[in-house]
Amino acid sequence: MDLAVKAVDKQAIAGAFGRAASRYDTAAKLQQQTGEYLMELSQAENLGIRVLDAGCGTGFFSARWKQQGKQVIALDLASGMLNHAQEQQVADYYLQGDIEHLGLADNSVDICFSNLAVQWCNELPCALQEFHRVTRPGGLILFSTLAQGSLYELEAAWGQVDTYRHINQFLPLQAITDACQLYRHKIISRQYCEYYPQLLPLLNSLKGIGATHLHHGRQHGLMTRKRLNTLAEAYPRDNEDYPLSYQIAFGVIYCDK
């Protein structure tokens, strides 16, 4: 199975998330829910002190790890996010870098933590290989990612408006599981759903977390009032609300000695 999705524009990713830094935490309720659950998956493990927060964003979970007495390396592709994290003093070290090409030594961290970041990689196996390389034997890799089926309501609505692809493509759960086969691991799948009283706040929530127009060829046309109304009419409703669903895969990889 081909584990790669359509190539992402990493410069666009860095720019979009960097611009979203100041308002990210108020919009990123999903990220906070998934990150808390991801941290819970580590609690039964007797782990070391050094944590890599790979794709740290504003450093929300860098701060959570630091509160637990960990020594934290905050890494992000977006300089705007990393600057925001550094201003908040959430970590011990700050590193601008690409998850698929980590600028860290082999076996240099005890825990590699990555919450809703690897979906922006070109190849998940490459990212996991890098996580495994930098995590010491006996350490733990924790990651979460969006899986196929995420944002399906929005995708269905756009499908009735025009023929362009407006939704980022995410890997099927089986492909995510296949990417972990080289390692002892477990995969947990959970669905999250958020509800909005109007369509515009739903669309703005995606902008608020920087998750818009990140793949090549994604943006097609301005969002005029007419297009917004057409999209709203086509959008599947739950009573009077606009639902937005996310399929989340949580991965735990054990770096055996």
Disulfide bonds with the S-S distance in Angstrom:
none
